[in-house]
Amino acid sequence: QPIITNQPKKATFIKERFAKKIARNGKAYIKSVIQSYIQKYQEVSALQLKEMLVEEQQLCSKSSFYRLLQELEDEEKIITLKGGRQKIYAARSLKIHKEE
């Protein structure tokens, strides 16, 4: 009898954990993490961001990371300070201060 009552709780717990993992690794969540790192470090390279998010935290794949980074650029939520092979990013708010 106790085994039957524990199984639904365990199944619910696994479903909740799975749902949290999906939400944690969702597109909006990863984009917000990218933005928060850019704001925290003020200027950071794409390579440094990739190391933190893809290699260390394993939040998404490398291709997803670069796609989301490009989306943030396209949405003008971040700015590119230096282009070329080694892109350097800054938060959108920093551009306003530099232009004044």
Phi, psi and omega in degrees: 000310181299329180296318180296318181289332179283330183298314178299321178297316181294318179297319178296317179299317180295318178298318179296316178298317179296316179297319179296320180295318178296315180296320181296321183262016178290160182304311182296320180296313182295320177298321179291325177294317178302312180299319182294323176294320179296319178293320182297314184267356180065308174227125183212144181276157177300323180296317179295317178298317180299317180300317182291315188271322184269311186277315183279309185268344180052046180283331180199176178281167179298317181294320177296319179302309182293327177294316180292323177297317178296320177299318178297321176296312182298325179280358181059037177269341174226160179238154177261119179274326181220125181267207179081208184293322182246089182286138175245130183248153175220162178289150181304323182296332180292328181296321180299317180293325182287331182280338183291000000 
